[in-house]
Amino acid sequence: MQGLGNDYIFLTGEKELPADLPAFAREISDRHFGVGADGLVLILPSETADFRMQMFNSDGSVGKMCGNAARCVAKYVYEKGLTDKTEITLETLSGVKPIYLTVKDDIVGDVTVSMGPPLSVRDHVRVTADGAVYDAVTVSMGNPHCVIFTDDAAGAPLTTHGKAISALPSFPGGINVEFCEVRSPSHLVMRVWERGSGMTLACGTGACACVVAAIARGLAKKDEDVLVELAGGTLSVRCTDRTVFMTGPAAFVCEGIYQTR
């Protein structure tokens, strides 16, 4: 499944899963020798929510939260008949997330995820890469983000500076790096380098982080919908005093049987 081109392989249930899940995630996510994806997502039972999401990035590292994957999980469980609810809760390593489904003729359209409040917002964080110095905003949306404002997001040096910043020692465990261009208070353009996956077409938590960072700098407003344009499409983000709402599509790509190596 994919959400704005941010694609994951989804498995349900706990039976017959490989013992070494990080290795399996690397194998199945390989775009040449596996299926090919930004990572692996398991949809599992939960004792605290309707469902539980366990996710791995394409390098096998554990992902705490992914907005695009969460929307895909919601579409999957509804359209596969695992629930008839249009409001569900999803357990993640970043807490339980309420999710709201728009359904027409039993097909899920847009999905809204209540991502929770932003944490550890720090403005004017100085980061360097290859001699370039950036004045960033760091935000946690359940996973860490470093937002850098720019006049040209599409031309941002993701594979060089983005990659280097993501691995700086000052960010133990790595950080997602977003280059964000403000077209207007209600329209941002973003490109992202994700820790564990590299350059991806979309990042839901990253889109939320960009809106939070823009609000922190007075470039956007709370309680207003902000369109965040990514390489794979557009998300709508609204930040309130209690949570950040992210709305966007999710889609099936294919289904099949994987022959493990």
N, C-alpha and C positions, 0 to 999 in steps of 0.2 A: 504494500500500500504506500501511497505517497500523499504528503500534504505540501502543496506548492513546490513539488520536486524534491523535498526532503523525504527520502524513501527508506523504509524499514521492512524487514521480513518479520512477519508475525506468526507466532505459534501459540496454540492454546493447550492448557492442561499440563500436568506435571509428570505424566507417565512417559517412559522411554526417552527422556531427555539425556543428552550426553553428560557424563560426569564433569568434564572440563568445559564449562559453558563459555569462558573467555576464549579458549582455543576454537570452539565451535563457532562463536561469533565472528572471529577473524576468518575462518574458513568459508562460511556461508556468505559473508559479506564481500568476499573477493569478487571483483567484477570480471575477472578472467577465468578463474577456476571454480568459483562458487556461483551463487545466484547473482550477487551484486547488490549492494545497498549501503546506506550510511550507517547501518547497524542492525541489531537483532532485538526484538521485543517479545517478551513472553506475557501472555494474558492469563492470569492465575486467580484462584480463589483468594478471598480476603476475609479476615476476621473483623475488620473495622470499616470496610466499605463494600460497595457492590462488586468491585473487581480490584485486582492488584496488577500493576504494571512493573515488570522487571526488565530493564533495558541495558544493552551493551553497545558501545560505539564500535565502529568497524575495526578498530585496533584491539578490541577485546576489553578495553577499560569500561568500568561501570558508569552509566549515566544516571544521575539522580532525578532529572526531570527533562522532559521534552514536550513542548506544547504541540508540535505537529504530530508527534506519535500519539499523544493523548487524544487528539481529535480523531485519529485513525482508529484507535481502540474503541471509542464511542460508536463510530459508524459500524465497526466490525460486530460488536456485541449485539447491537440492535438488529442489523440486517441479517445476521446469522441466527437470530431467534434466541439468543442467550438472555435477553431481557426485553420487556415491552415498555420499559420506562423511557420517557423522554428527558428525564432529569436523573442522572446517575452520579455516584461518587466513585472516585478512582484513587486507590492507595498508591503512592509513589514514595521514593526515598526522601522526597521533599515535603511529605505530608499528604493528607487526603484532599483531593481537588474536586469540587463540584463541577459537573459538566452538563450543559444544556444543549439538546439536539433540536434542530429544525427538521421536521419530518413531513413529507408530502407523498401520498400514495405508497407508503411503507418504504420510501427511499430517504435516507438522511442527506440533507443539504448542508448548510453551514452549521458549524458546531462552535459553541462558546465555552471556553474554559475559564473558570475563576482561578487564576494563578496564585492567589494569595498576595499579601503585601510585599513590596520590595524591601530587602534587607541590606544593611551595611552600605548605604549610599554615600559615596565619598567623591567630592568634587575636587578638581585641580590636582589629580594624581599624575605625577611626572613619570612618563615611561620613555625609554629610548630604544631605538633599533637601527643598527648600521649607521650610527652617528646622528640620526634624525631624532628630534625631541618632540614628544606629543604631550599635550595637556588633556588628560582623559578624565572621564567619570567612571568609577567602578560601582557596579550594582550586583547584588545577588538576587536572582529570581528562583532560588532553590538550587541554582548552579551559578558560578561566577562569570561576570561579564566586564569587559573593559571597552567602554564606548568612546570613540574618537570622532569628533566633529570635523567635517571636511567640506570643501566646496565641490568635490567630485567623487562621490561614493563609487560610481561605476569604474573609475580609473584608479581606485585605491590599491596600494601595493600589498595585497592580501598574502600572496605566496612568499613574499620576502619579509616585510615589516610585520604583517599580521602574524605570520608563523613565528617570527622571532619573539614578538611580545608575548604570544601565548605561552612560550616556554621560559619566560624570565624567572630567575630564582626568587624574585619578590612575590611570585604567585605560585606557592607550593601546590602541586597537583595540576598546574596549568590553568589557563583561563580562556574563555571565548572572547574573540576580538571583533568588534563591530566598527566599521567606518560608516558614519551617519551624516547624510546631507539633509539640511532643513530647507525644503522648498517653500513651506509655509507652516504656521502653527498646527495645521491639520493634515500636513503631508510631509512625510519623511521618506528618504531613500536610503537603503541600508545594504551593505555587503558584509559577509561574515567569514571568518576563519574559526572553525569549531575545534576545540581541543578533542583529540581522539578520532576526529573524522576529517579534518582539513577543511578545504573550501567547499561549502555546500550551497545549494540553491535557496535555502530558507532556514531560518531558525526562529521558532516561536518565542522562546524565552528571550532571545536576542532582540526581537522586535519590541517586546515589552520593556526590556532594559533601555532601549533607545528612547522610548517615550518617557520613561522615568527620568532618564538623564536630561532630556530636553526640558522637562518640567523643572528640574533642579536648576537649570540655567535660564529659566524664564523664556524658553523658546517654544513652549507648548503649554496647555492649560489642563488642570485636573477636570474631571467630570465631562470631558468633551472627547468625541471620537476622533482618533488620529489614524489616518491611513498610512501604513508602513509598506513601502514598495520594495520588494526583494527581487532577486534574480528570477525566482520561480513563480512570482505572483504577488498579491497584495493581501495583507492582514489588516483588520481593524482592531485597534487597541484603545481601551478606555481605562484610565487610572482614577480610582476613587480613594477616599481616605482609608478604606478597609481592604481593598483588593485591586488587582489589575485584571480586567476582562480582555480576553483575546478571542477574536472571532475569525473563522476562515473555513475553507473547504477541506475535505478528505476524500480520497478516491482509491478504489481497488485497481490494481494493475494486472495481477494474474494469481492463479492458484496452482499447486502441483505437489509432487512428491520429490523430496530431495534425497539423493543417494549419497550417504556420508562416505567420505574417503577412508 
